[in-house]
């Protein structure tokens, strides 16, 4: 066993009972001239490079219900890895930048870090930004889907790997290990956190940012029988059957402390589900979050509803149409904690 490390994680997540540390009530805007927001959600495909050294099976992925999922890894990942999902991930990256007041992460790392690891890097956009921000650092992003670009800063690179398996990195390698929204992907969080503990340098930092997947509505403007409330219940049920409960982020702090981390800190934010907030920054965050739902809700639902709940793609699609109406209704003041 390793003795207690000086590694100090910052956990951007939410406890099971987030009220003591949340942002408080968000004041809704009075500008609701329309019943909802009818933004343009057409998914514009972008040109991206693939990694030619990988086998064609891994590059092509697996197609289900018109969406493409990663073919690599020991366990099925619930989210797709196609162009639609890539666009959503990049948009979510911009959303977090606004939410965190123009910061890519919150851990107080040294000005000249040497090695940084991004778990589940997705499109690699976080790695690219961090590599530009910290030219002294070698920035590594790992993912099971080869969807990262090839034109990147010289200090940024990507590897295709299953982070739920044994890591190849030697002890005391990284100054910062970062992960964001590893939803529907990790089935053994304590093991993952223990591996992060082992590969961090003394004094290094571990930061998890994740939605706590329990829908909130402080003023009860969202009706009890609203489709969005039903969806919240169903997606959590499906996630449990998938082995990836959406309430897991509420245990991050405890698991980190049990792994030996010190100075574990958690901060809770509220992300409005549409631009209902009066505060300008939160209104913009809500705008991005609404687009995040409208573009991504099929991708996060088709596989889970089919395999976890036994729903057909048609049943899921019809139900999601009613959920989207709730998401666009500015009179519903709902949010997810982060």
C-alpha positions, 0 to 999 in steps of 0.5 A, spaced: 500 500 500 502 506 498 502 511 504 498 517 504 500 522 498 500 529 498 496 529 492 490 534 493 484 533 488 479 538 487 472 535 485 468 539 481 461 535 483 455 534 487 454 531 494 448 527 494 445 532 498 447 538 495 444 544 498 449 546 503 454 548 498 450 550 492 449 556 489 443 558 492 436 560 488 437 562 481 433 568 480 428 567 473 428 572 468 421 576 467 423 576 459 419 570 457 415 573 451 415 566 448 412 559 451 419 556 449 425 557 445 425 555 438 433 555 436 436 552 430 439 545 432 441 543 425 447 539 426 453 541 422 458 536 420 465 538 421 471 535 417 475 531 422 482 527 421 482 519 423 488 515 426 490 511 420 494 506 424 488 503 428 484 498 425 478 499 420 473 496 425 475 501 431 475 507 426 468 505 424 465 503 430 459 500 431 452 503 428 446 502 432 439 506 431 443 510 426 448 512 431 455 510 431 458 508 438 466 506 440 468 499 438 474 499 443 474 497 450 471 492 455 465 495 456 459 498 452 460 506 453 453 509 453 454 515 449 455 515 441 462 517 438 459 520 431 459 527 428 453 529 432 456 527 438 463 530 437 459 537 435 455 536 442 462 535 446 465 541 443 459 545 445 459 543 452 466 545 452 464 552 451 459 551 456 463 549 462 468 555 460 462 560 461 460 556 467 467 556 470 468 564 469 473 563 463 477 557 466 478 550 463 479 547 470 480 549 478 485 546 481 491 550 483 497 547 479 504 550 478 505 555 473 510 550 469 507 543 469 510 537 466 505 532 465 497 532 464 492 527 463 485 528 460 481 521 462 475 520 456 478 526 452 472 526 447 474 530 441 481 532 445 479 540 445 480 540 452 487 537 451 489 542 445 487 548 449 491 546 455 497 544 451 496 552 448 496 554 455 501 550 458 507 549 453 511 546 458 507 540 459 506 534 455 498 533 455 496 526 454 488 525 452 486 518 452 479 515 449 476 509 447 474 512 440 479 515 435 475 522 434 481 526 435 484 531 430 491 530 428 493 537 427 494 539 434 500 543 438 506 539 439 506 538 446 499 535 445 498 527 443 492 522 444 492 515 445 486 510 444 485 506 451 480 503 456 481 507 462 477 502 466 483 497 465 490 497 468 493 504 466 500 503 463 503 509 466 508 509 472 507 512 479 508 519 480 507 521 473 502 527 472 501 533 475 494 534 474 489 528 472 482 531 469 476 528 467 469 531 465 462 528 465 464 520 464 457 519 464 455 512 462 462 509 462 465 508 469 463 501 472 468 501 478 470 508 480 474 506 486 479 503 482 479 508 477 481 513 483 486 509 486 489 508 479 489 516 479 492 516 486 498 512 484 500 515 477 499 522 480 506 526 483 506 528 490 502 534 490 499 533 484 491 534 483 485 530 481 479 534 478 473 531 476 467 535 473 461 531 472 453 533 472 450 530 478 444 526 474 438 528 479 434 534 476 432 540 480 427 545 480 427 549 486 420 553 485 416 547 482 415 550 476 416 544 472 410 540 473 410 533 477 407 529 471 412 533 466 415 528 461 422 531 463 421 529 470 419 522 467 425 522 463 429 524 469 427 518 473 427 513 467 434 515 464 437 514 472 433 507 472 437 505 465 443 508 468 443 503 474 442 497 469 447 499 465 452 499 471 453 507 471 449 510 476 448 518 474 448 519 482 455 516 482 458 523 482 455 524 489 460 519 492 467 522 489 469 525 495 468 519 499 472 515 494 478 520 493 479 520 501 478 512 501 484 512 496 488 516 500 487 523 497 488 529 502 484 536 502 478 534 498 474 539 496 467 540 492 464 545 489 457 545 487 454 549 481 447 549 478 446 549 470 440 551 468 436 547 463 434 553 458 436 560 458 430 561 464 435 565 469 436 572 469 443 572 471 446 574 464 452 569 465 447 563 467 442 565 461 448 564 456 450 557 460 442 555 460 442 557 452 448 552 451 445 547 456 438 547 452 442 546 445 446 540 449 440 537 450 436 538 444 442 535 440 444 530 445 438 527 448 437 521 443 444 519 443 444 519 451 438 515 450 437 510 445 442 505 447 440 505 454 433 505 453 433 499 449 438 495 453 436 498 460 429 498 459 427 494 453 424 500 449 424 500 441 428 506 438 421 508 435 418 509 443 424 512 445 424 517 439 416 519 440 417 520 448 423 524 447 419 529 443 415 531 449 421 531 453 424 536 448 418 541 449 419 541 456 426 543 455 425 549 451 419 552 455 422 558 459 417 557 464 420 551 467 426 553 471 429 546 472 437 545 472 442 539 474 447 540 479 454 540 477 
